[in-house]
Amino acid sequence: MHYTGTVYRNPYEPPSPLLEITQGCSHNKCKFCNMYSAVKFKPSPIEWIEEDLAEIASMYPNTHRLQLLSADPFVLSFEQLDEICDLVHNYLSDIEIMTMAARVDNIKDKTVEELEILKSKGIVELNLGAESGDDWTLKRVNKGYESKDILKQCSKLDEAGIDYWLTFLNGLAGKEHSKDHAINSAKIFSQCNPTVVGTGGLVLFEGTGLLAQYRQGKFNPLSEKGLMEELKLFIENLDFDGRFITHHTFSMNLNNSNFKENKQRILDSLQHGIDNLDMDRLTQIRNNKRSL
Ligand code: SF4
């Protein structure tokens, strides 16, 4: 198999073979991310993709599911993705579901009709790393799009019937802008129709712009308790009918439940954590993280 640089398997998806169709990240400029900083973005050679498909077919001939890599393979044009979908079906006749991570702006050059075709060929779900719905925050971390783009591109996915996850990066705006990040993200996400909202807590990884700003005294990160309070504010303002997951450093019973039915229980668990958890221990766990 051909894998280049970081290989990220979405831990919340059912296990499935991983097929790399792009290398690195087409953007690679977010100030909190170092995942693909050492990899130059490019589409994988079609010969590599064919060799990998042949290998997957020899090991898992009946697989019905694939995860496509790398950071944002949906950046490929409709024509490129269409060709890859056809190749996948040539080698793996039982494939029904192809999922992948995507940036919001990966969708913008594809029409609803093209999205419908890709869906009919198995691209049924995208994992959108939105991170925030607050324009100040999106700009500050150089995300490369605005909240209105999230609304516009998600509505195209809705029209085409492609499911999507939206992620919220807890702590991304630091202390001073925490409330706006939480409330405005919840407002934007609530106007979309994600099947999953996922949240993770910010870690200042080595080599990132945010860590450099922190060292210069220009970024004021939230404490562990502040992160949980921001997450609570986000959840209080969030309204959607789907699954909620979080890979915060604390482990409480918040995951994998229908959000609408469990919102109050999730908020109560979070408040219990805010009141009772050992924040020093949580800080230590977060500081030991080396990647997302
Ligand atoms: S967060 Fe996503 S889009 Fe931003 S640089 Fe990292 S991989 Fe690329």
py3Dmol code that shows the C-alpha trace and the ligand (Angstrom):
import py3Dmol

protein = """\
ATOM      1  CA  MET A   1       0.000   0.000   0.000  1.00  0.00           C
ATOM      2  CA  HIS A   2       1.122   3.565  -0.627  1.00  0.00           C
ATOM      3  CA  TYR A   3       0.781   5.807   2.427  1.00  0.00           C
ATOM      4  CA  THR A   4       2.494   9.213   2.583  1.00  0.00           C
ATOM      5  CA  GLY A   5       3.121  11.066   5.848  1.00  0.00           C
ATOM      6  CA  THR A   6       0.419  11.086   8.486  1.00  0.00           C
ATOM      7  CA  VAL A   7      -2.235   8.408   8.141  1.00  0.00           C
ATOM      8  CA  TYR A   8      -5.374   9.435  10.000  1.00  0.00           C
ATOM      9  CA  ARG A   9      -8.119   6.872  10.454  1.00  0.00           C
ATOM     10  CA  ASN A  10     -11.370   8.341  11.714  1.00  0.00           C
ATOM     11  CA  PRO A  11     -11.730   6.420  14.993  1.00  0.00           C
ATOM     12  CA  TYR A  12     -15.509   6.844  15.042  1.00  0.00           C
ATOM     13  CA  GLU A  13     -16.110   5.106  11.735  1.00  0.00           C
ATOM     14  CA  PRO A  14     -16.493   1.338  11.345  1.00  0.00           C
ATOM     15  CA  PRO A  15     -13.174  -0.313  10.417  1.00  0.00           C
ATOM     16  CA  SER A  16     -12.514  -0.348   6.685  1.00  0.00           C
ATOM     17  CA  PRO A  17      -9.511  -0.381   4.340  1.00  0.00           C
ATOM     18  CA  LEU A  18      -7.781   2.965   3.779  1.00  0.00           C
ATOM     19  CA  LEU A  19      -7.086   4.064   0.226  1.00  0.00           C
ATOM     20  CA  GLU A  20      -4.807   7.072  -0.304  1.00  0.00           C
ATOM     21  CA  ILE A  21      -5.907   9.138  -3.303  1.00  0.00           C
ATOM     22  CA  THR A  22      -4.166  12.411  -2.373  1.00  0.00           C
ATOM     23  CA  GLN A  23      -1.040  13.182  -0.374  1.00  0.00           C
ATOM     24  CA  GLY A  24      -0.951  15.878   2.304  1.00  0.00           C
ATOM     25  CA  CYS A  25      -3.363  18.795   2.608  1.00  0.00           C
ATOM     26  CA  SER A  26      -4.299  21.169  -0.206  1.00  0.00           C
ATOM     27  CA  HIS A  27      -4.444  24.079   2.269  1.00  0.00           C
ATOM     28  CA  ASN A  28      -1.805  23.249   4.894  1.00  0.00           C
ATOM     29  CA  LYS A  29      -2.045  26.729   6.439  1.00  0.00           C
ATOM     30  CA  CYS A  30      -4.266  26.357   9.513  1.00  0.00           C
ATOM     31  CA  LYS A  31      -2.401  27.851  12.456  1.00  0.00           C
ATOM     32  CA  PHE A  32      -3.283  25.028  14.875  1.00  0.00           C
ATOM     33  CA  CYS A  33      -2.339  22.084  12.635  1.00  0.00           C
ATOM     34  CA  ASN A  34       0.968  20.349  11.975  1.00  0.00           C
ATOM     35  CA  MET A  35      -0.424  17.089  10.641  1.00  0.00           C
ATOM     36  CA  TYR A  36       0.777  17.412   7.072  1.00  0.00           C
ATOM     37  CA  SER A  37       3.376  20.176   7.344  1.00  0.00           C
ATOM     38  CA  ALA A  38       6.122  17.876   6.031  1.00  0.00           C
ATOM     39  CA  VAL A  39       4.154  16.644   3.022  1.00  0.00           C
ATOM     40  CA  LYS A  40       3.708  18.540  -0.239  1.00  0.00           C
ATOM     41  CA  PHE A  41       0.146  18.244  -1.459  1.00  0.00           C
ATOM     42  CA  LYS A  42      -0.459  16.261  -4.644  1.00  0.00           C
ATOM     43  CA  PRO A  43      -2.946  13.809  -6.080  1.00  0.00           C
ATOM     44  CA  SER A  44      -1.674  10.250  -5.824  1.00  0.00           C
ATOM     45  CA  PRO A  45      -0.583   8.742  -9.145  1.00  0.00           C
ATOM     46  CA  ILE A  46      -3.428   6.743 -10.643  1.00  0.00           C
ATOM     47  CA  GLU A  47      -1.059   3.731 -10.979  1.00  0.00           C
ATOM     48  CA  TRP A  48      -0.523   3.759  -7.194  1.00  0.00           C
ATOM     49  CA  ILE A  49      -4.267   3.876  -6.621  1.00  0.00           C
ATOM     50  CA  GLU A  50      -4.760   0.889  -8.939  1.00  0.00           C
ATOM     51  CA  GLU A  51      -1.979  -1.083  -7.252  1.00  0.00           C
ATOM     52  CA  ASP A  52      -3.510  -0.372  -3.844  1.00  0.00           C
ATOM     53  CA  LEU A  53      -6.989  -1.316  -5.013  1.00  0.00           C
ATOM     54  CA  ALA A  54      -5.606  -4.626  -6.338  1.00  0.00           C
ATOM     55  CA  GLU A  55      -4.007  -5.233  -2.933  1.00  0.00           C
ATOM     56  CA  ILE A  56      -7.221  -4.378  -1.053  1.00  0.00           C
ATOM     57  CA  ALA A  57      -9.188  -6.626  -3.438  1.00  0.00           C
ATOM     58  CA  SER A  58      -6.813  -9.524  -2.693  1.00  0.00           C
ATOM     59  CA  MET A  59      -7.196  -9.101   1.068  1.00  0.00           C
ATOM     60  CA  TYR A  60     -10.793  -7.870   1.453  1.00  0.00           C
ATOM     61  CA  PRO A  61     -12.577  -8.836  -1.778  1.00  0.00           C
ATOM     62  CA  ASN A  62     -16.036  -8.342  -0.227  1.00  0.00           C
ATOM     63  CA  THR A  63     -15.446  -5.047   1.530  1.00  0.00           C
ATOM     64  CA  HIS A  64     -18.397  -2.720   1.121  1.00  0.00           C
ATOM     65  CA  ARG A  65     -16.734   0.268   2.725  1.00  0.00           C
ATOM     66  CA  LEU A  66     -13.575   2.354   2.111  1.00  0.00           C
ATOM     67  CA  GLN A  67     -12.035   5.367   3.803  1.00  0.00           C
ATOM     68  CA  LEU A  68     -10.268   7.622   1.291  1.00  0.00           C
ATOM     69  CA  LEU A  69      -7.137   9.535   2.354  1.00  0.00           C
ATOM     70  CA  SER A  70      -5.394  11.944   2.936  1.00  0.00           C
ATOM     71  CA  ALA A  71      -6.286  15.309   4.588  1.00  0.00           C
ATOM     72  CA  ASP A  72      -8.847  16.498   2.021  1.00  0.00           C
ATOM     73  CA  PRO A  73      -9.140  14.131  -0.936  1.00  0.00           C
ATOM     74  CA  PHE A  74     -12.458  15.754  -1.883  1.00  0.00           C
ATOM     75  CA  VAL A  75     -10.381  18.648  -3.261  1.00  0.00           C
ATOM     76  CA  LEU A  76      -9.925  16.587  -6.433  1.00  0.00           C
ATOM     77  CA  SER A  77     -12.107  17.716  -9.307  1.00  0.00           C
ATOM     78  CA  PHE A  78     -15.410  16.024 -10.075  1.00  0.00           C
ATOM     79  CA  GLU A  79     -13.784  14.348 -13.079  1.00  0.00           C
ATOM     80  CA  GLN A  80     -10.873  12.986 -11.030  1.00  0.00           C
ATOM     81  CA  LEU A  81     -13.165  11.690  -8.281  1.00  0.00           C
ATOM     82  CA  ASP A  82     -15.539  10.206 -10.845  1.00  0.00           C
ATOM     83  CA  GLU A  83     -12.662   8.311 -12.456  1.00  0.00           C
ATOM     84  CA  ILE A  84     -11.439   7.045  -9.075  1.00  0.00           C
ATOM     85  CA  CYS A  85     -14.955   5.899  -8.115  1.00  0.00           C
ATOM     86  CA  ASP A  86     -15.156   3.878 -11.342  1.00  0.00           C
ATOM     87  CA  LEU A  87     -11.749   2.335 -10.636  1.00  0.00           C
ATOM     88  CA  VAL A  88     -12.848   1.403  -7.113  1.00  0.00           C
ATOM     89  CA  HIS A  89     -15.923  -0.374  -8.485  1.00  0.00           C
ATOM     90  CA  ASN A  90     -13.801  -2.217 -11.076  1.00  0.00           C
ATOM     91  CA  TYR A  91     -11.722  -3.764  -8.303  1.00  0.00           C
ATOM     92  CA  LEU A  92     -14.276  -3.952  -5.480  1.00  0.00           C
ATOM     93  CA  SER A  93     -17.723  -4.781  -6.799  1.00  0.00           C
ATOM     94  CA  ASP A  94     -19.403  -4.729  -3.351  1.00  0.00           C
ATOM     95  CA  ILE A  95     -18.411  -1.165  -2.442  1.00  0.00           C
ATOM     96  CA  GLU A  96     -21.382   0.867  -1.227  1.00  0.00           C
ATOM     97  CA  ILE A  97     -19.820   3.465   1.059  1.00  0.00           C
ATOM     98  CA  MET A  98     -16.796   5.718   0.544  1.00  0.00           C
ATOM     99  CA  THR A  99     -16.074   8.301   3.208  1.00  0.00           C
ATOM    100  CA  MET A 100     -13.342  10.900   3.544  1.00  0.00           C
ATOM    101  CA  ALA A 101     -12.290  14.060   5.314  1.00  0.00           C
ATOM    102  CA  ALA A 102     -12.969  17.278   3.429  1.00  0.00           C
ATOM    103  CA  ARG A 103     -12.522  20.992   3.699  1.00  0.00           C
ATOM    104  CA  VAL A 104     -15.618  23.143   3.269  1.00  0.00           C
ATOM    105  CA  ASP A 105     -14.068  24.786   0.208  1.00  0.00           C
ATOM    106  CA  ASN A 106     -13.479  21.394  -1.460  1.00  0.00           C
ATOM    107  CA  ILE A 107     -17.192  21.432  -2.337  1.00  0.00           C
ATOM    108  CA  LYS A 108     -17.438  24.822  -3.981  1.00  0.00           C
ATOM    109  CA  ASP A 109     -16.319  23.889  -7.511  1.00  0.00           C
ATOM    110  CA  LYS A 110     -18.741  20.939  -7.704  1.00  0.00           C
ATOM    111  CA  THR A 111     -22.353  21.366  -8.813  1.00  0.00           C
ATOM    112  CA  VAL A 112     -25.243  19.677  -7.032  1.00  0.00           C
ATOM    113  CA  GLU A 113     -25.663  17.424 -10.084  1.00  0.00           C
ATOM    114  CA  GLU A 114     -22.006  16.375  -9.861  1.00  0.00           C
ATOM    115  CA  LEU A 115     -22.372  15.748  -6.138  1.00  0.00           C
ATOM    116  CA  GLU A 116     -25.406  13.559  -6.868  1.00  0.00           C
ATOM    117  CA  ILE A 117     -23.365  11.513  -9.341  1.00  0.00           C
ATOM    118  CA  LEU A 118     -20.563  11.043  -6.815  1.00  0.00           C
ATOM    119  CA  LYS A 119     -23.133   9.980  -4.237  1.00  0.00           C
ATOM    120  CA  SER A 120     -24.620   7.438  -6.633  1.00  0.00           C
ATOM    121  CA  LYS A 121     -21.119   5.973  -6.987  1.00  0.00           C
ATOM    122  CA  GLY A 122     -20.653   5.590  -3.217  1.00  0.00           C
ATOM    123  CA  ILE A 123     -19.408   8.909  -1.840  1.00  0.00           C
ATOM    124  CA  VAL A 124     -22.176   9.108   0.720  1.00  0.00           C
ATOM    125  CA  GLU A 125     -20.486  10.892   3.613  1.00  0.00           C
ATOM    126  CA  LEU A 126     -17.880  13.631   4.183  1.00  0.00           C
ATOM    127  CA  ASN A 127     -16.182  14.552   7.418  1.00  0.00           C
ATOM    128  CA  LEU A 128     -15.992  18.364   7.310  1.00  0.00           C
ATOM    129  CA  GLY A 129     -13.365  19.857   9.605  1.00  0.00           C
ATOM    130  CA  ALA A 130     -15.209  23.154   9.955  1.00  0.00           C
ATOM    131  CA  GLU A 131     -13.617  23.857  13.398  1.00  0.00           C
ATOM    132  CA  SER A 132     -15.598  27.068  13.986  1.00  0.00           C
ATOM    133  CA  GLY A 133     -18.567  28.994  12.681  1.00  0.00           C
ATOM    134  CA  ASP A 134     -17.215  32.280  14.010  1.00  0.00           C
ATOM    135  CA  ASP A 135     -15.658  34.498  11.352  1.00  0.00           C
ATOM    136  CA  TRP A 136     -13.168  36.182  13.687  1.00  0.00           C
ATOM    137  CA  THR A 137     -11.868  32.769  14.746  1.00  0.00           C
ATOM    138  CA  LEU A 138     -11.820  31.304  11.226  1.00  0.00           C
ATOM    139  CA  LYS A 139      -9.785  34.268  10.012  1.00  0.00           C
ATOM    140  CA  ARG A 140      -7.432  34.261  12.982  1.00  0.00           C
ATOM    141  CA  VAL A 141      -6.461  30.630  12.460  1.00  0.00           C
ATOM    142  CA  ASN A 142      -6.271  31.026   8.679  1.00  0.00           C
ATOM    143  CA  LYS A 143      -8.917  28.421   7.974  1.00  0.00           C
ATOM    144  CA  GLY A 144      -9.415  29.783   4.477  1.00  0.00           C
ATOM    145  CA  TYR A 145     -13.202  30.239   4.428  1.00  0.00           C
ATOM    146  CA  GLU A 146     -15.980  32.079   6.231  1.00  0.00           C
ATOM    147  CA  SER A 147     -19.103  30.969   8.052  1.00  0.00           C
ATOM    148  CA  LYS A 148     -21.275  31.823   5.053  1.00  0.00           C
ATOM    149  CA  ASP A 149     -19.263  29.304   3.028  1.00  0.00           C
ATOM    150  CA  ILE A 150     -20.111  26.591   5.563  1.00  0.00           C
ATOM    151  CA  LEU A 151     -23.822  27.333   5.116  1.00  0.00           C
ATOM    152  CA  LYS A 152     -23.633  27.498   1.324  1.00  0.00           C
ATOM    153  CA  GLN A 153     -21.594  24.342   0.782  1.00  0.00           C
ATOM    154  CA  CYS A 154     -23.510  22.305   3.365  1.00  0.00           C
ATOM    155  CA  SER A 155     -26.779  23.222   1.679  1.00  0.00           C
ATOM    156  CA  LYS A 156     -25.392  21.782  -1.579  1.00  0.00           C
ATOM    157  CA  LEU A 157     -24.572  18.538   0.246  1.00  0.00           C
ATOM    158  CA  ASP A 158     -28.114  18.538   1.692  1.00  0.00           C
ATOM    159  CA  GLU A 159     -29.546  18.937  -1.798  1.00  0.00           C
ATOM    160  CA  ALA A 160     -27.387  16.142  -3.180  1.00  0.00           C
ATOM    161  CA  GLY A 161     -28.198  13.881  -0.222  1.00  0.00           C
ATOM    162  CA  ILE A 162     -24.573  13.494   0.909  1.00  0.00           C
ATOM    163  CA  ASP A 163     -24.273  13.115   4.680  1.00  0.00           C
ATOM    164  CA  TYR A 164     -21.680  15.157   6.533  1.00  0.00           C
ATOM    165  CA  TRP A 165     -20.049  15.543   9.912  1.00  0.00           C
ATOM    166  CA  LEU A 166     -19.136  18.968  11.288  1.00  0.00           C
ATOM    167  CA  THR A 167     -16.331  19.385  13.792  1.00  0.00           C
ATOM    168  CA  PHE A 168     -15.962  22.070  16.444  1.00  0.00           C
ATOM    169  CA  LEU A 169     -12.446  22.728  17.763  1.00  0.00           C
ATOM    170  CA  ASN A 170     -12.929  23.617  21.393  1.00  0.00           C
ATOM    171  CA  GLY A 171     -10.505  26.309  22.582  1.00  0.00           C
ATOM    172  CA  LEU A 172      -9.520  27.492  19.111  1.00  0.00           C
ATOM    173  CA  ALA A 173     -10.264  31.184  19.796  1.00  0.00           C
ATOM    174  CA  GLY A 174      -8.409  31.337  23.102  1.00  0.00           C
ATOM    175  CA  LYS A 175      -9.760  33.026  26.212  1.00  0.00           C
ATOM    176  CA  GLU A 176     -10.820  36.426  24.932  1.00  0.00           C
ATOM    177  CA  HIS A 177     -12.956  35.211  22.066  1.00  0.00           C
ATOM    178  CA  SER A 178     -14.215  31.969  23.575  1.00  0.00           C
ATOM    179  CA  LYS A 179     -17.862  32.983  23.938  1.00  0.00           C
ATOM    180  CA  ASP A 180     -18.216  34.173  20.344  1.00  0.00           C
ATOM    181  CA  HIS A 181     -16.477  31.034  19.052  1.00  0.00           C
ATOM    182  CA  ALA A 182     -18.888  28.813  21.003  1.00  0.00           C
ATOM    183  CA  ILE A 183     -22.116  30.690  20.319  1.00  0.00           C
ATOM    184  CA  ASN A 184     -21.490  31.577  16.667  1.00  0.00           C
ATOM    185  CA  SER A 185     -20.292  28.045  15.865  1.00  0.00           C
ATOM    186  CA  ALA A 186     -23.433  26.599  17.447  1.00  0.00           C
ATOM    187  CA  LYS A 187     -25.597  29.035  15.478  1.00  0.00           C
ATOM    188  CA  ILE A 188     -23.989  28.139  12.148  1.00  0.00           C
ATOM    189  CA  PHE A 189     -23.921  24.385  12.823  1.00  0.00           C
ATOM    190  CA  SER A 190     -27.596  24.535  13.870  1.00  0.00           C
ATOM    191  CA  GLN A 191     -28.504  25.950  10.460  1.00  0.00           C
ATOM    192  CA  CYS A 192     -26.897  22.924   8.775  1.00  0.00           C
ATOM    193  CA  ASN A 193     -28.037  19.295   8.860  1.00  0.00           C
ATOM    194  CA  PRO A 194     -24.998  17.303   9.984  1.00  0.00           C
ATOM    195  CA  THR A 195     -25.443  13.626  10.815  1.00  0.00           C
ATOM    196  CA  VAL A 196     -22.664  13.984  13.387  1.00  0.00           C
ATOM    197  CA  VAL A 197     -21.233  16.932  15.306  1.00  0.00           C
ATOM    198  CA  GLY A 198     -17.811  16.071  16.692  1.00  0.00           C
ATOM    199  CA  THR A 199     -15.690  18.128  19.050  1.00  0.00           C
ATOM    200  CA  GLY A 200     -12.063  17.983  20.054  1.00  0.00           C
ATOM    201  CA  GLY A 201     -10.027  20.171  22.384  1.00  0.00           C
ATOM    202  CA  LEU A 202      -7.200  22.384  21.129  1.00  0.00           C
ATOM    203  CA  VAL A 203      -3.643  21.200  21.719  1.00  0.00           C
ATOM    204  CA  LEU A 204      -0.782  23.570  20.898  1.00  0.00           C
ATOM    205  CA  PHE A 205       1.357  21.253  18.798  1.00  0.00           C
ATOM    206  CA  GLU A 206       5.030  21.881  18.070  1.00  0.00           C
ATOM    207  CA  GLY A 207       5.589  23.728  14.790  1.00  0.00           C
ATOM    208  CA  THR A 208       2.198  25.437  14.682  1.00  0.00           C
ATOM    209  CA  GLY A 209       1.550  29.151  14.352  1.00  0.00           C
ATOM    210  CA  LEU A 210      -0.669  29.182  17.429  1.00  0.00           C
ATOM    211  CA  LEU A 211       2.097  27.723  19.595  1.00  0.00           C
ATOM    212  CA  ALA A 212       4.466  30.424  18.308  1.00  0.00           C
ATOM    213  CA  GLN A 213       1.860  33.088  19.138  1.00  0.00           C
ATOM    214  CA  TYR A 214       1.408  31.599  22.608  1.00  0.00           C
ATOM    215  CA  ARG A 215       5.173  31.780  23.198  1.00  0.00           C
ATOM    216  CA  GLN A 216       5.133  35.440  22.099  1.00  0.00           C
ATOM    217  CA  GLY A 217       2.253  36.158  24.494  1.00  0.00           C
ATOM    218  CA  LYS A 218      -0.153  36.727  21.609  1.00  0.00           C
ATOM    219  CA  PHE A 219      -2.443  33.742  22.208  1.00  0.00           C
ATOM    220  CA  ASN A 220      -4.070  33.097  25.543  1.00  0.00           C
ATOM    221  CA  PRO A 221      -5.262  29.467  25.669  1.00  0.00           C
ATOM    222  CA  LEU A 222      -8.196  28.314  27.765  1.00  0.00           C
ATOM    223  CA  SER A 223      -7.567  26.267  30.860  1.00  0.00           C
ATOM    224  CA  GLU A 224      -8.982  22.742  31.017  1.00  0.00           C
ATOM    225  CA  LYS A 225     -11.942  24.087  32.958  1.00  0.00           C
ATOM    226  CA  GLY A 226     -12.337  26.936  30.448  1.00  0.00           C
ATOM    227  CA  LEU A 227     -12.416  24.399  27.609  1.00  0.00           C
ATOM    228  CA  MET A 228     -15.219  22.502  29.301  1.00  0.00           C
ATOM    229  CA  GLU A 229     -17.174  25.682  29.977  1.00  0.00           C
ATOM    230  CA  GLU A 230     -16.787  26.711  26.330  1.00  0.00           C
ATOM    231  CA  LEU A 231     -17.945  23.257  25.217  1.00  0.00           C
ATOM    232  CA  LYS A 232     -20.973  23.595  27.487  1.00  0.00           C
ATOM    233  CA  LEU A 233     -21.832  26.990  25.983  1.00  0.00           C
ATOM    234  CA  PHE A 234     -21.487  25.521  22.491  1.00  0.00           C
ATOM    235  CA  ILE A 235     -23.799  22.627  23.366  1.00  0.00           C
ATOM    236  CA  GLU A 236     -26.353  24.899  25.064  1.00  0.00           C
ATOM    237  CA  ASN A 237     -26.677  26.875  21.833  1.00  0.00           C
ATOM    238  CA  LEU A 238     -26.567  23.872  19.483  1.00  0.00           C
ATOM    239  CA  ASP A 239     -29.648  22.361  17.912  1.00  0.00           C
ATOM    240  CA  PHE A 240     -29.447  19.487  15.434  1.00  0.00           C
ATOM    241  CA  ASP A 241     -30.883  16.051  14.976  1.00  0.00           C
ATOM    242  CA  GLY A 242     -27.941  13.677  14.806  1.00  0.00           C
ATOM    243  CA  ARG A 243     -25.154  12.007  16.749  1.00  0.00           C
ATOM    244  CA  PHE A 244     -22.840  13.900  19.114  1.00  0.00           C
ATOM    245  CA  ILE A 245     -19.277  12.782  19.805  1.00  0.00           C
ATOM    246  CA  THR A 246     -16.317  14.335  21.528  1.00  0.00           C
ATOM    247  CA  HIS A 247     -12.712  13.293  21.888  1.00  0.00           C
ATOM    248  CA  HIS A 248     -11.988  15.702  24.672  1.00  0.00           C
ATOM    249  CA  THR A 249      -9.317  14.524  27.107  1.00  0.00           C
ATOM    250  CA  PHE A 250     -11.900  13.774  29.770  1.00  0.00           C
ATOM    251  CA  SER A 251     -13.904  10.593  29.474  1.00  0.00           C
ATOM    252  CA  MET A 252     -17.501  10.933  30.427  1.00  0.00           C
ATOM    253  CA  ASN A 253     -20.596   9.458  29.010  1.00  0.00           C
ATOM    254  CA  LEU A 254     -21.088  12.105  26.320  1.00  0.00           C
ATOM    255  CA  ASN A 255     -20.510  10.141  23.142  1.00  0.00           C
ATOM    256  CA  ASN A 256     -22.518   8.580  20.381  1.00  0.00           C
ATOM    257  CA  SER A 257     -25.950   9.581  21.473  1.00  0.00           C
ATOM    258  CA  ASN A 258     -28.706  11.321  19.589  1.00  0.00           C
ATOM    259  CA  PHE A 259     -28.149  14.937  20.435  1.00  0.00           C
ATOM    260  CA  LYS A 260     -31.770  16.085  20.537  1.00  0.00           C
ATOM    261  CA  GLU A 261     -32.823  13.322  22.916  1.00  0.00           C
ATOM    262  CA  ASN A 262     -29.761  13.578  25.142  1.00  0.00           C
ATOM    263  CA  LYS A 263     -28.861  17.263  25.168  1.00  0.00           C
ATOM    264  CA  GLN A 264     -29.759  17.802  28.822  1.00  0.00           C
ATOM    265  CA  ARG A 265     -27.988  14.617  29.926  1.00  0.00           C
ATOM    266  CA  ILE A 266     -24.846  15.678  28.007  1.00  0.00           C
ATOM    267  CA  LEU A 267     -24.976  19.129  29.638  1.00  0.00           C
ATOM    268  CA  ASP A 268     -25.476  17.604  33.104  1.00  0.00           C
ATOM    269  CA  SER A 269     -22.486  15.251  32.585  1.00  0.00           C
ATOM    270  CA  LEU A 270     -20.377  18.161  31.455  1.00  0.00           C
ATOM    271  CA  GLN A 271     -21.336  20.260  34.471  1.00  0.00           C
ATOM    272  CA  HIS A 272     -20.528  17.288  36.713  1.00  0.00           C
ATOM    273  CA  GLY A 273     -17.099  17.145  35.053  1.00  0.00           C
ATOM    274  CA  ILE A 274     -16.556  20.884  35.510  1.00  0.00           C
ATOM    275  CA  ASP A 275     -17.388  20.574  39.202  1.00  0.00           C
ATOM    276  CA  ASN A 276     -15.556  17.353  40.004  1.00  0.00           C
ATOM    277  CA  LEU A 277     -12.775  16.388  37.591  1.00  0.00           C
ATOM    278  CA  ASP A 278      -9.077  16.724  38.413  1.00  0.00           C
ATOM    279  CA  MET A 279      -8.098  19.609  36.087  1.00  0.00           C
ATOM    280  CA  ASP A 280      -4.345  19.197  36.702  1.00  0.00           C
ATOM    281  CA  ARG A 281      -4.527  15.597  35.558  1.00  0.00           C
ATOM    282  CA  LEU A 282      -6.519  16.598  32.446  1.00  0.00           C
ATOM    283  CA  THR A 283      -3.972  19.312  31.622  1.00  0.00           C
ATOM    284  CA  GLN A 284      -1.191  16.741  31.921  1.00  0.00           C
ATOM    285  CA  ILE A 285      -2.996  14.349  29.550  1.00  0.00           C
ATOM    286  CA  ARG A 286      -3.572  17.137  27.013  1.00  0.00           C
ATOM    287  CA  ASN A 287       0.056  18.291  27.179  1.00  0.00           C
ATOM    288  CA  ASN A 288       1.218  14.740  26.443  1.00  0.00           C
ATOM    289  CA  LYS A 289      -0.748  14.577  23.201  1.00  0.00           C
ATOM    290  CA  ARG A 290       1.460  14.608  20.131  1.00  0.00           C
ATOM    291  CA  SER A 291      -1.180  14.526  17.410  1.00  0.00           C
ATOM    292  CA  LEU A 292      -4.930  14.874  16.933  1.00  0.00           C
TER     293      LEU A 292
END
"""
ligand_1 = """\
8
SF4
S -6.600 21.453 9.809
Fe -7.127 20.301 7.978
S -7.242 21.859 6.371
Fe -6.134 22.798 8.051
S -3.973 22.433 7.573
Fe -4.657 20.755 8.916
S -5.283 19.122 7.537
Fe -5.185 21.016 6.331
"""
view = py3Dmol.view(width=600, height=400)
view.addModel(protein, "pdb")
view.setStyle({"model": 0}, {"cartoon": {"style": "trace"}})
view.addModel(ligand_1, "xyz")
view.setStyle({"model": 1}, {"stick": {}})
view.zoomTo()
view.show()
